[in-house]
């Protein structure tokens, strides 16, 4: 896995080449990634705990599936691949929600955000997901606000503003 070639980007999000995943991690290079929120019945969001063996943010809660975009891969194709690999979700229509830049001491990337609707079974990849559950947007935002350190920080940064909008809609429609 460390030898996978990933899409290396400049700080503005333009792909400038390919680099091995291990080099990207070692030098915290800019790259492209997909980030997908899965919405189920009544607008609930699928939340999962990452395994302790993940190379970035092990053991934390996450509400987005996703990962690095491989060299030569379109971000939407990466999103489809990651949904299948992590959660066993296939055959869904992606709704693109724009690109958001994220950077910290561990990772720097351009998150290509998507949302999907799913009411079927979720099948975790044992190497990536320890467990998961469906939660309302209101509950999810409350959990993130009460215990932000329990969640993957990049997902929080990339998605929280939109989750708050969804929560307002959920609260006003119900």
C-alpha positions in Angstrom: 0.0 0.0 0.0 2.9 2.4 0.8 4.0 2.2 -2.8 0.7 3.3 -4.3 1.2 6.4 -6.5 -1.0 9.2 -5.5 -2.0 12.4 -7.2 0.5 15.1 -6.0 -1.0 18.6 -6.0 0.4 22.1 -5.5 -1.1 24.2 -2.7 -3.8 25.5 -5.2 -5.0 22.0 -6.0 -3.5 21.5 -9.4 -2.2 18.1 -10.0 1.6 18.4 -10.6 2.6 14.7 -10.8 2.5 11.5 -8.9 4.3 10.5 -5.7 4.4 7.3 -3.6 2.1 7.3 -0.7 5.0 6.7 1.7 6.8 9.8 0.5 3.6 11.9 0.6 3.1 10.9 4.3 6.8 11.3 5.2 7.0 14.9 3.8 3.3 15.9 4.3 3.0 16.7 0.6 -0.1 18.3 -0.9 -2.4 15.7 -2.5 -6.0 15.2 -3.6 -8.5 13.2 -1.6 -12.1 12.2 -1.7 -14.5 12.7 1.2 -18.0 11.2 1.1 -20.8 11.6 3.6 -23.3 8.7 3.5 -26.9 9.8 4.2 -29.5 7.2 5.0 -33.2 7.0 5.9 -34.5 10.3 7.4 -31.3 12.0 6.5 -29.2 10.2 9.1 -25.4 10.1 8.6 -23.3 7.0 8.9 -20.6 7.3 11.5 -17.8 4.8 11.9 -14.7 4.3 14.1 -11.4 3.9 12.3 -9.3 0.9 13.2 -6.2 1.4 15.4 -4.0 0.4 12.4 -4.9 3.3 10.2 -1.9 5.4 9.2 -3.6 8.7 9.9 -6.0 9.4 12.9 -6.3 5.8 14.1 -9.1 4.9 16.4 -11.1 8.1 15.9 -14.7 8.5 14.9 -15.4 9.6 11.3 -18.5 10.5 9.4 -16.9 10.6 5.9 -15.5 7.7 3.9 -12.7 8.6 1.6 -9.0 8.7 1.0 -6.2 9.7 -1.3 -6.9 10.0 -5.0 -4.5 7.8 -7.0 -2.3 9.1 -9.7 -4.4 9.4 -12.9 -7.6 8.9 -11.1 -10.5 11.3 -11.1 -11.7 12.4 -7.6 -15.2 11.0 -8.2 -13.7 7.6 -9.2 -11.6 7.7 -6.0 -14.8 8.4 -4.0 -16.5 5.4 -5.6 -13.5 3.2 -4.9 -13.2 4.3 -1.3 -16.9 3.9 -0.6 -16.7 0.3 -1.8 -13.4 -0.5 0.0 -14.3 1.1 3.4 -18.1 0.6 3.6 -19.0 -1.9 0.9 -21.3 0.6 -0.7 -21.7 0.3 -4.5 -23.9 1.6 -7.3 -24.7 5.0 -5.7 -25.0 8.4 -7.4 -22.4 10.9 -6.1 -23.6 14.5 -5.5 -20.5 16.7 -5.7 -20.3 19.5 -3.0 -17.1 21.3 -4.0 -13.5 21.2 -3.0 -12.2 22.3 0.4 -8.5 22.7 1.3 -7.3 21.1 4.6 -3.9 21.2 6.2 -2.4 20.2 9.6 0.9 18.8 10.9 0.0 15.3 9.6 -1.7 15.8 6.2 -2.4 18.5 3.6 -4.9 17.9 0.8 -7.7 19.2 -1.3 -10.9 17.4 -0.3 -13.3 16.7 -3.1 -16.6 16.4 -1.2 -19.5 14.2 -2.2 -22.7 13.1 -0.5 -24.6 9.9 -1.3 -27.9 8.5 -0.3 -27.9 4.9 0.9 -30.4 2.6 2.5 -28.7 -0.8 2.0 -26.4 -2.7 4.2 -23.0 -1.4 5.2 -20.1 -3.9 5.0 -16.9 -2.6 6.7 -13.5 -3.3 5.5 -11.9 -5.0 8.6 -8.6 -3.2 8.1 -10.2 0.3 8.0 -13.5 0.3 10.0 -13.9 -1.1 13.6 -17.7 -0.4 13.9 -20.4 2.1 12.8 -23.9 3.4 13.3 -26.5 5.7 11.8 -27.1 8.9 13.7 -29.2 12.0 13.1 -27.5 15.1 11.9 -28.6 16.8 15.1 -27.0 14.1 17.2 -23.8 14.1 15.1 -23.3 17.8 15.4 -23.9 17.6 19.1 -21.4 14.9 19.5 -18.8 16.7 17.5 -19.3 19.9 19.4 -19.2 18.1 22.8 -16.2 15.9 22.0 -14.3 17.3 19.0 -11.1 15.3 19.9 -13.0 12.0 19.4 -13.5 12.7 15.7 -11.1 12.8 12.7 -10.1 16.5 12.7 -10.0 16.8 8.9 -13.6 15.5 8.5 -14.7 18.0 11.1 -12.9 20.8 9.4 -14.1 19.9 5.9 -17.7 19.1 6.8 -18.9 20.8 10.1 -20.2 24.0 8.5 -22.4 22.0 6.1 -23.5 19.6 8.9 -24.7 22.6 10.8 -26.8 23.7 7.8 -28.2 20.2 7.5 -29.0 20.3 11.3 -30.9 23.6 11.0 -32.9 22.1 8.1 -33.6 18.9 10.1 -34.7 20.9 13.1 -37.0 23.3 11.2 -38.6 20.5 9.1 -39.3 18.1 11.9 
